[in-house]
Each structure stands twice: as C-alpha cells, then as structure tokens.
Amino acid sequence: MSKNIVIIGASRGIGRCIVELLAKNSHFKILALSRNIDLMEKSFKKYSNVKCFELDLNSKNVRSKCELIFSNYLNIDVLINNAGLLIKKPLLELDRKNLEDSYNVNIISVIETVQAVVPRMKNGHIVNISSIGGFQGSLKFPGLTSYSTSKAALCSFTELFAEEYKETGIKMNCLCLGAVQTEMLEEAFSGYKAPISAEKMAEYIVEFALNSNQWINGKIIPVSLSNP
C-alpha cells in the first residue's frame, strides 16, 4: 500500500536508519527533514523514493516551512518526530538560551510540525520520540534538566492531542527511548556503550509507526532495557 511518510530529524542516528528501512519499500514515499540537508542528500541519494528538505527546528518559521513542504502532498500517512537536542550541563550552569534551544527543538517545533501536518492527515499515525528521562518514575541523570523536562512535555502533548483528536482517524503515540548507540549519546556520554544499536531501535520504531495505531492512541510507552 502506498504511503507518504515524514521523518523529522533524518540526517543521522535513529532517524537516518528509519529512512533507510522505509525506503526499501518502493510503495513508500519518504519526506526526510533535517537541518543538515547535505548529509541527508549524501546518505539517501541511492533511494529514488526519498526527498530531502532542509528544516531548522530552532527557527521561528517551523510551522510555515512545514506547511509549504507538505502542500505538495494530498495526504500524509505517518509522521515520526524523531529530532532531539541534548544539552548536558549542571543546573546552575544552564542559561536561558540552553533552555530555549531545548524547548524549541524538543517540544515547540514538534507542536508546530503537527499543526502543519494535521490538515494533510485523514487516517494517520503520529509518533513522537521522547526519552526514558522524560518518563515519570524512571531513573534520572544529573545534567539533563533541559533535555528531560522538554521530553516530558512531549509526553504530555501526546496525551492532550489524542484527547482533542479522538473522534478523528488521526492517532498519536509517544515512545520514551532508553540508551541507544547514536552520535548524540556519544557526544553527551563519551565512552558509554548503549545496549541497543540505532539500527535495531529503528526497526522497532518503523514497525510501531506502521501498525500500532490500529490498537493504541495517546499512549506513553517506555522502550528501555533499564529498570526502572
């Protein structure tokens, strides 16, 4: 079945792996969005069903930029909000720009992207990628105040959206990922080796995005090997 699928944060890590997995199905048309368009075009040039678009999630025109991109498509079936900004600093060293950047990328831009996609979505699935650090009751780590609180806001948005749109065919769910071996993790925790690769986590997310909206809506799901 033909599907139009949008991946936000597609230039590296889990996002890149998601695009590569989906692109293997010739019935899927993939819209890959990221600030680093050069890297995306280099990574995905072998896939004729992938189109790359530049999108800076820390800009003031996310909604209008997405509306312009999506205007070329009558219907969008799946949106995966995968992008994230991880700033690791002790609480007293965080400045206002750190907080604004974190919230712009991790929650405000997600809301604006969803605002742009909803008019193009009839029976679709929106998947928000949060963090286990934003999941209530999970183990927390020092230095991640701006990251984990903004990712927690993403969980709340998921529940609010699902309630507001429960009478429609649009479903939204949120995956709170544990440690995955990505460039972002390495930058924040140099030398730490995560138990899951970006490729394996991408496999799970793709399957979840394509099928789980048949059974669940508005759910916050921890995807982690750690306990709690």
Secondary structure, 3 states (H helix, E strand, C coil): CCEEEEEECCCCHHHHHHHHHHHCCCCEEEEEEECCHHHHHHHHCCCCCEEEEECCCCCCCHHHHHHHHHCCCCCCCEEEECCCCCCCCCHHHCCHHHHHHHHHHHHHHHHHHHHHHHHHCCCCEEEEEEEHHHCCCCCCCCCCHHHHHHHHHHHHHHHHHHHHCCCCCCEEEEEEECCCECHHHHHHCCCCCCCCEHHHHHHHHHHHHHHHHHCCCCCEEEECCCCC
